[in-house]
Amino acid sequence: MLRVALGGLLIGLLALPAAAGEPSAAADRLLWCGSAFYWLSTDAYDSGNDAEGDEYGAWSDDLAARADMMLEAEGNDDVAITAMRDAYDSRVVDEMGKPGAKYDVTTCPDLVVSAAN
């Protein structure tokens, strides 16, 4: 009986939203991929590929807006959200395309496609 009670408690705790200042797994992926698209957009513009830059920029803006709404719902204020986004921008530019990166950037378009459906 104790195992059932502890299992129920653990499930309940896992269902709780992330504490303010710590993004949920869903917000984490939106932040990471949104930042990755920002950097890909910058690279595309620098290479003279404005169409690709525009596409990545739009994807970045979309994911960032969705992450912001999610982070706000998780109890973060504007200052905390801005700080998180800045931290992700710094981290992602160092991680992207390298072994050990938190996410594979090639899976990030799935977030955009799923939102469009």
N, C-alpha and C positions, 0 to 999 in steps of 0.2 A: 504494500500500500504506500509505503514511504517512497518507493521508486516512482510510482505513478504520480504522486504529488510533486516530487522533484522534477520529473519530466514535464509535467504541466507548467510548473514555474519557469523552467528553462525555455520552453516554447513561448510562453508569454513574454519573457524578457527579449527573446530574439525578434518578436513581432513589434517591439517598441521602436519608435523612430530614433535615429541617431541623436546623441546629445548635441546641444548647440556648440558650434566650433568644430565638430567632427562630422563630415558629410556621410550620408548613407552610401551604401554601395552603388545605388543607382545614380545619385548625385555625383559621386566620385568619377564614375565612367563618363557622365556628361561633361564634367569639368575637364577631364583628361582629353577626351576626344575633341571638345570645343577648342581647347588650347592647341592641340595638334593641327586642327584645321586652320587656326590662325597662322601658325608658322608655315604651313603648306601654302597658304594664300600669299604670305610675304615672299616666299621663295618663287612662287609662280609670277608675281608682279615683277620681282627682280630679274626674272628670266625673260620678261617681255610677253608673257602669256596672260594677258588681261582677262580673257574669258575664263580660264582655269582659276585665276586669282579671285574673280568675282564669285565663282561657284563655291570655292573653299571658304571665302569670306562670308557668304550667305549661310553656309552650313555652320560655320563657327558662331555666327550671331544667333542662329536658331538654337543650337545646343547651349550656348551661354545663357540665353533668356530662359530656357527650360530649367537649367541648373539653378539659376537665380531664384525662380519661383519655388523650386523644390527646397532649396536651402532656407528660404524665408519661411516656408511651411514647417521646416525642422527647427525653427526658433532662432535663426541667425539674423542679426541686424545688418544694415547696409555696410557698415565698417568691416564686420567680420567677413561678409561675402566678398568684398573688394580685396581684402587681405588673402582670402583663399584663392581667388582667381589669379592674383599676382604670383602667389607661391606656385600654383600649377603651371603658369606660363614659364617660370624659371625651371621648374623640375622637368616639364615635358620636353623642352628644347634640348635638355641634356640626355633624356631617356630615348627619345623617338628614334626608332629604327635600330636600336642597339639590343643585344641580348640582355635579358633581365628587365626590359621595359615593362611597366605595369600592365600595359595593354598593347596589342598589336594594332597599329594604326590602320592596317588594311581591313579591320573589322569595324572601324568607326562609321563608315557609311551606312551600316545596318541601322544605326540610331536615326539617321536622317530618313531612310527609306521607311522604317517602321512608323515614323511620325507622319509621313505623307499618306499612309494607307488608312 
